[in-house]
Amino acid sequence: MRKFAIAAASLAFLASGAAAFAAEQINGTVETVNPAAGTLTLKSGQSFQFVNGTVLYGLLPGQEVGVAANGSQGIGAFDPHPANRDGDVN
């Protein structure tokens, strides 16, 4: 039984890695964002649904954003230009 549990845990770990590799990264400009509902729409018309809407807090319409997504399911949102943040020294 223990071998089965280890094998099942290993399979789940590998499957989660495969999902991460299947994700694509999209850059765009925020059109609308609703962290409470977990939704994000880009000006390009692409919409994403996030299970964890808290990753959307701090995003504002007009802001450049990167989205890691698997189809229309949002996995993460990130700053596509981290070196250009205010306060960074070049």
N, C-alpha and C positions, 0 to 999 in steps of 0.2 A: 504494500500500500504506500509506503514511503517513497519508493521509486516512482510510482505513478504520480504522486504529488509533486515530486521534483521535476518530472518530465512535463507535467501540465504547467508548472510555473515557468519552465524554460520556454515552452511553446508560447505562452502568453507574452513573455518578454520579447521573443523574436517577432511575434505578430505586431506588437506595439511599435517596434523598430521599422517594420515594413510599412506601417501606416505613416510614419514620419517621413520615410523616403518617398512615399506617394504624394506627399503634400507639395503644392507648388507655391511659389512666392510671387505675389502681385504687388506692384507699387501703384499708387494712385492718390487722388485727392478726395478727402472726406466730403460727401454730400450731406448725409445725415448719420447720426449715431445715437443709439439708445442703449446705454449700459444696462438699465433695468430689464429690458426685453432681450438684451444680448444681440442686437442687430446693428449692422454697419452697412451703409450703402456708399459706394464710390461714385464720383461724377461720371465715370464711364458707364454707370448703370449696373455694375456688378454688386450684388447683395450677398451678405454673409450672415449666418446665424451662428453665434457662439454659445456653447454650453455654459461657459464661465464668462458672463458679461463684465466681470470686474476688470478684465484685460482692456476694456474700452474706456475706462475712466481716464479723464484727462485729454481725450481726443476731442477736437473741435472741428466744425465744418470749415472747409478751406485749408485744413492742415494736410501736408503730405504725410502719407502713412504707407507702411508695408504690411501686407497680410499674408500669413502662412495659412493656406486653406487646402482642404480636400473637397473639391467640388464647391458647393455652396456652404459647406460646414467650415466655419472659421476655427483655426487652431490657435493662432496667436497674432498679435498686432505689434509692430515694432517701428522704430524710427529708421527710415531707409537711408538717411544721411547723418549718422551719429557724429561725424567729425564737424558738422556745421552747426551744432547746438550753440546757443548763447553761452558765452563764458569760456568756450574752448580756445586755447591758444594754439596758433599755427606755427 
